C-alpha cells in the first residue's frame, strides 16, 4: 500500500501524526506544500515563503496535537485544519513584510544564480528545522512549554511565569534561557542567538 492510500483514511492519518510517525509527517509536508504553494505565490510570496509557512504550520499542528488543542473529528478534514493554519501563518508573515524599507542600490545583496548552492542551503535549513523539532520533543515538558509559549504563541515572560507556575518574570527568563541552552546542545547549535 502506498503512503497516499494509507493516509486516505483521516483517522489513520491523525493517529499516525499523533504517534509521531515520520512517513505521516513527510506525507503532510508534501501535501501541504502542494496545497499552499499557489496561494502564497499568487499573493506575493516566493518558494522560501512557502517552505517557511509549511514548517510553521506543521510546528503549530504538532504543538496543538501534543497539547490536545486539536482532536480529530470524522466530519472534518485534517488537511483543511492544517491549511487554515498555513493561511493564517502566511497572513502574519505578509503583515510583517509590509513594512517599507528604503533600498540603497549600493548595499543591495547579491543574488546568487548558483541553483545548486540555493538547493543546498534549502536542504540545510530543512535539516536544521527538523533537528529543532526533534530537540523540542526531547526536552522536558516545562522547557518545551516555555519555548513554545515564548516563540510560537508570543507570550510575555510575565504570562509564561504565571502559566508555568514560576515565581516571577526573572525566573521565567532564566528558565527559558536554560531550556534554550539544552535545546541548542541537543541540536548542536552553539552560536544560535535568540
N, C-alpha and C positions, 0 to 999 in steps of 0.2 A: 504494500500500500504506500503510495507516495505521500509526502508531507501535506500537500494541499487537500487530498482526500481525507487524510487523518484528521485534519483540523476543520473540516467542513461541519462537523458536529460541534456546535458552540460550547456545549458543556464540557466536552473533552478538551477543547482548546483552552477554556477557562481553567480547568483543573490542572492542565499541563503548565500554564503560566504560573498558577498559584504554587505549584510544586517546584518551579524554577527550572523547568526543562529547557536546555539550550536550543533544541530544534523548534520549540514553540516560540521562543523569542526571535530566532532567526526568521521564522515564517512571519511573525508580527512585524518585524523590521521591514522586510521586503514588501509586504502587503501595504503597510502604512506609507512607506516611501513612494510606492506606485500611486496610491490614492491621493496623496497630498501634494505631489510634485507639480501638477498642472495648476492647482490653486495658488501655490506660492509663486511660481514663475509668472503667472498671469497678473499677480498683484505686486510685481516689482522685485521679487526675490531672485536669488540665484541658487545654484546647486549647494553651496555652503549653507545657505539658509535652510534649505530642505533638510540637510543632514542634521543641522542643529535642532530644528523643530522636531524631527523624528526622535532624536535622542532625548530631548527634554520631555516629550510626550511619553516615551517609554519609562523614563525615570519616574514621572508623575504616576503612571499606572502602577509601577512596582510599589511605590510608596502607598498608593491607595489600596492595593491588594494586601500589603503587609499590615496596614493599619485598619483593615476591614471597612474602608470608606467606599469600596465598590464591591458589590456582591452580584454574581451572575443571576440574571432572570431570564426565563425562557422567552419572554415576549420582546426582549431587546437584543440587538446585535452587539457583541463586544467591540467589533471594529467601528461601529457608529460612535460608541463612547470614546474610544481612543482617538478617532478622527476629530471629534469635537474638542478634545484636549489639545490636539495638534493645532487646530484652527485658533484656539484661544492663545496658545503659545506664540503663534505667528502674529497675532494681533498685538501682543505685548512687545515682541521684537520690533514690529513696524513702528509702534509708538516711540520706542527708544531711538529708532533710526531717523525719525522725523526732524530731530534737532539739526539745524543747518550749521555746517562747519565750512567757513571760507577756505578755499583751496589756494595754495600758493604753488604755481607750476614748478617752481624751483625745488620744492620739498616734497613733491608727489612721489609715492613709492613706485618703484619699477615693477611692472607686471611681467612675470616670467612666462615665456612661451614654452618652457620645457614641461610637457604634459606628464612625463614620467615622474618628474620631481613633484608636481602637483599631486599626482595619484599617490606617491609615496607619503607625502605629508598627510593626505586624507586618511590613508590606511593607518599611519602612526597615531593620528588623532582618534580614530575609532578604537584602536587598541588601548590607548590611554583611558578613554571613556569607559570601556569595558572593564579595565583594571580598577577604576574608581568605583564602578557599580559593584564589582565583586568585593572590593575592600570594604565598602559600606556594609555589605551583607555580613561581613565577618566581625564588625565592631559590636560592642555591647549595645544593648537596647537604648540606654540613655545617651550614649555617644551618637548613635545613628539618629536618634530623635533630635538631638541638639543641632547636628549638621543639617538635617532636613528642614527643621524649623527655621534656621537662620538663612540658608542658601536657597531653599526651594519655596518656602512659604513667606519669606521676607519678614519674619517676626523680629521684634526688637529684643535686646538682651534682657530687658526687664520682663517682657512677656515670656521669654524662654525660661527665665528663673522661676516665674510663677507656675508655668506649665509643668516643669520638671521637678519642682519642689526644692530648688536651690535657694539658699538664704537671700541672695540679692543679685544685682546686675553684675557686680565684680566677680562673684563666684561663677556666674554663668559664663562670663568672658574667659576666665581661667580654664574652666572645664571644656568649653568649646575649643580653646586653643590646644589643650592636651589631647582632645579627641582628634583634632586635625593632624597633630603630630603622629598619633598612632596610625591614622589613615595614610599619611604620607609614607611612613615606614613600610606599611603593607603594600603600598602601590609602588614604592621606590622613587618617589618624587621629593628629592631633598631641597630643591630650590623653588618650590611652589609657593607663590605668595597669595594671601587672602584677597 
